[in-house]
Amino acid sequence: MALISPGSYAPDDAVQKAYLNLEGLGLKVKPGKYLRAQRGFTAGSDQQRLDDLHAAFSDTEASAVWCVRGGYGCTRLLPFIDYPLIRQNPKILIGYSDITALLQAIHIETGLVGFHGPVASATFTDYAKGQLVKVLMEPAAMHTIPVAESQKEKKDSEYQPVTINEGKAEGILSGGNLSLLAAMAGTPHAFDFTNKLVFIEEVGERPYRLDRMLTTLLQASNLRKAAGVALGVFTDCQPKKDELSLSMMDTLRDRLEGLGIPVVYGLSFGHISDNCTLPVGISASLDVQQRSITILETPVL
């Protein structure tokens, strides 16, 4: 298992936690040469992070590449990635948040199925670990991913599933962090949402920012052509006290209800402990009433 940090700098405690998590899964960790490098907010220079990414895919002893954290920095690498190298050395790539950029660009350029799931330094709850094992280590078609039981017990409204548009949808899973989806609009690696089952998550963005990013996608991409939209848990995205603003949920309704396709909020993925693993680039179905996503193909051969 190659361990790299292609985005933000990972402090010592995050790296130590990553080792414990991966070794706890019975995996042997092979750290990137520049895993402990730092340049401002990123984990070393662009070239160092790029070298670690290329080395991880080139390593014949590593079956997967796991990102220790997200943060910021992955979009800087996209024009310089050796996509033919990755195509010739396909491996499991795991991460979320800023790793959205790598999952998307690599899938477009190589067809590689990536995995939007917990970063290596995440807190592995029973749900997160169980879903990861089922998707990556015990892969099978027709695996249904439900909302975590522990999430249902939370009192905060942001954790409660909400139907925005009823229905069922089927398509190729595509998506990730909203900030990255919006940032990549208009670039060579922009998302093509046509007939896709789109999943979106976000953290720490006030409603007007959510509105801005969703409006960008509505105006600069073909999000309106998606088959359906599954929203994760948007943590810390409510307006500040006494701020003139719609609520987080009203903002999501305002921007997405008019799509006229199935849309549901509050599935168990995103910047939460109960973060399921979603394969990027394979067929899946969404059932709004059941609050679930079903993987229709075997994600790992």
Secondary structure, 3 states (H helix, E strand, C coil): CEEECCCECCCHHHHHHHHHHHHHCCCCCEECCCCCCCECCECCCHHHHHHHHHHHHHCCCCCEEEECCCCCCHHHHHHHCCHHHHHHCCCEEEECHHHHHHHHHHHHHHCCCEEECCCCCCCCCHHHHHHHHHHHHCCCCCEEECCCHHHHCCCCHHHCCEEEECCEEEEEEEEEEHHHHHHCCCCCCCCCCCCEEEEEECECCCHHHHHHHHHHHHHHCCHHHCCEEEECCCECCCCCCCCCCCCHHHHHHHHHHHHCCCEEECCCCCCCCCCCCEEECCEEEEECCCCEEEECCCCCC
